[in-house]
Amino acid sequence: MKTKFYLFGLAISFVFLFSACKAKQSYYMQSYEAAKAQEAQQATRPATEFTPVEKAKPTTTENFQREKVTVVGTNSQLKQYSVVIGSFVNKTNAESLRDRMAAQGYNALLAQNEKGMYRVIVATFDDKDRAAAERQVIKNKFAPDFSDAWLLDSGY
């Protein structure tokens, strides 16, 4: 007798479960009709004309740092704005990059800041805009190697 009640209860549960989850076609039809109406509304709108957006030109303040440095190993003088392509704690690594750039025809220099970091400088200028333009040339020429080149302001 007990098993009959369990079976009956189980059968009622299944009937209730499957009838409650039964999807009605009208819900699907309503959704379909709403999507079709929205699609038709968008089709009747006039096409908007898109104008291309020009990429902003890099400003001279991006990738810019001000610090006191001293030139290492040469009597060369730094101008106020310099293009830095690498920073190293290890002097040997900095010299290696400097020599590589000298082989490419650059007058590369090493400078050391007050914290002991060696900066590899490939160009130095009195004018910030000219330094920024040269930085961009180097970024483009040696991409992606020196895509993080930055300007050093050593004149304070």
Number of C-alpha atoms within 10 A of each C-alpha: 5 7 8 9 10 11 11 12 12 12 12 11 12 12 11 11 11 10 10 9 8 8 10 8 8 9 10 11 11 11 11 12 12 12 12 12 12 11 11 11 10 11 10 8 8 7 8 6 6 6 6 6 6 6 6 6 6 11 11 16 12 10 15 17 13 13 11 14 21 15 17 14 9 9 7 11 10 20 15 18 24 27 26 26 24 20 19 16 13 11 16 11 15 22 18 12 20 23 17 13 18 14 11 10 10 14 15 22 27 24 21 19 14 10 9 13 16 26 27 26 28 22 21 24 17 14 12 18 14 15 22 25 15 19 26 18 12 19 18 13 12 11 11 9 13 17 15 13 20 24 26 24 22 17 13 7
